[in-house]
Amino acid sequence: MSVKVLVDECVPLKLVRLLAGHTFRTAQQKGWDGFANGRLLTLAEPEFDLFLTSDRNLQYQQNLKGRKIAVLLLSTNHWPTLKKQVPLVQAALDKIQSGAFLRVEIPKN
């Protein structure tokens, strides 16, 4: 099932180019760059199924209960580390359910 994904500005675009099977738009493409996470989630919810971010503070700053949009949190946005773990990110993206919060722990080696 194809998921409409909003990509936070902190996620490397190189990663997005390697992910498949879903529709990706960046916060910048939407004109939403610089917006706080709460506002981003509110704007994204009617149009997107998932918010992809590496902002580790999001889960503590935002009340995610009751939201329809899923949130996929990457533990790092360090590109050399992420590029070795594209299959891990892809698998998480493919399995996450609507409204869920999932943190993907990216191994550092």
Secondary structure in CASP SS format (residue, H / E / C, confidence):
PFRMAT SS
TARGET T0000
AUTHOR 0000-0000-0000
METHOD secondary structure of the structure
MODEL  1
M C 1.00
S C 1.00
V C 1.00
K E 1.00
V E 1.00
L E 1.00
V E 1.00
D C 1.00
E C 1.00
C C 1.00
V C 1.00
P C 1.00
L H 1.00
K H 1.00
L H 1.00
V H 1.00
R H 1.00
L H 1.00
L C 1.00
A C 1.00
G C 1.00
H C 1.00
T E 1.00
F E 1.00
R E 1.00
T E 1.00
A H 1.00
Q H 1.00
Q H 1.00
K H 1.00
G C 1.00
W C 1.00
D C 1.00
G C 1.00
F C 1.00
A C 1.00
N H 1.00
G H 1.00
R H 1.00
L H 1.00
L H 1.00
T H 1.00
L H 1.00
A H 1.00
E C 1.00
P C 1.00
E C 1.00
F C 1.00
D C 1.00
L E 1.00
F E 1.00
L E 1.00
T E 1.00
S C 1.00
D C 1.00
R C 1.00
N C 1.00
L H 1.00
Q H 1.00
Y H 1.00
Q H 1.00
Q C 1.00
N C 1.00
L C 1.00
K C 1.00
G C 1.00
R C 1.00
K C 1.00
I C 1.00
A E 1.00
V E 1.00
L E 1.00
L E 1.00
L E 1.00
S C 1.00
T C 1.00
N C 1.00
H C 1.00
W H 1.00
P H 1.00
T H 1.00
L H 1.00
K H 1.00
K H 1.00
Q H 1.00
V H 1.00
P H 1.00
L H 1.00
V H 1.00
Q H 1.00
A H 1.00
A H 1.00
L H 1.00
D H 1.00
K H 1.00
I C 1.00
Q C 1.00
S C 1.00
G C 1.00
A C 1.00
F E 1.00
L E 1.00
R E 1.00
V E 1.00
E C 1.00
I C 1.00
P C 1.00
K C 1.00
N C 1.00
END
